[in-house]
């Protein structure tokens, strides 16, 4: 996505994810069952090669792959994605705070607010969307605290511990 270079908040710094960000720590997050327990990433085994292929899939697109870093230390703590549909003026956003030491400290919320705000204000996206399993209470709260509103439910869409679970969708509009 053109125009995205870096966003800086009180706690986090967001910058484009690059090949140097594919570290053993990052790969470890993707293979950590606790980090990915609500994500379909839990069904994959991640390697440097699979991560390089994923990063390469963003080249030449209007989509973003973002490194979330602790502002003070510069340490990578997570990632975000933004998949943009320019024809419709929409963008679907996701986040993973992979470093569990940063869970519950407001880092994900600030990163979310920074990127979604930038998408609406600077990239002129008319609607930002996101979704998660309803059992992912932290993500539901993050979306609601950011001003997103319910935008639909896919009933019994995925299985967690062999039990059907809903996916809830949220949206934030530019106007």
Number of C-alpha atoms within 10 A of each C-alpha: 18 9 7 16 10 12 15 16 14 11 16 26 23 25 19 18 18 13 11 6 17 16 13 10 14 21 18 15 21 21 18 15 14 13 18 17 13 18 15 9 15 16 11 10 11 16 16 14 10 13 18 13 11 12 17 12 12 15 12 8 11 14 20 21 23 24 25 28 22 19 16 10 9 11 14 22 23 23 23 22 20 23 19 20 13 13 6 10 14 22 23 18 22 16 20 19 23 23 16 12 9 14 13 11 10 13 22 25 19 19 28 21 17 18 21 23 18 15 23 20 12 11 15 14 22 17 18 23 22 21 21 20 22 18 14 14 10 14 21 20 12 17 23 14 12 17 12 19 15 16 13 12 16 14 12 12 13 16 12 11 7 7 9 12 17 16 18 20 20 20 22 23 14 12 6
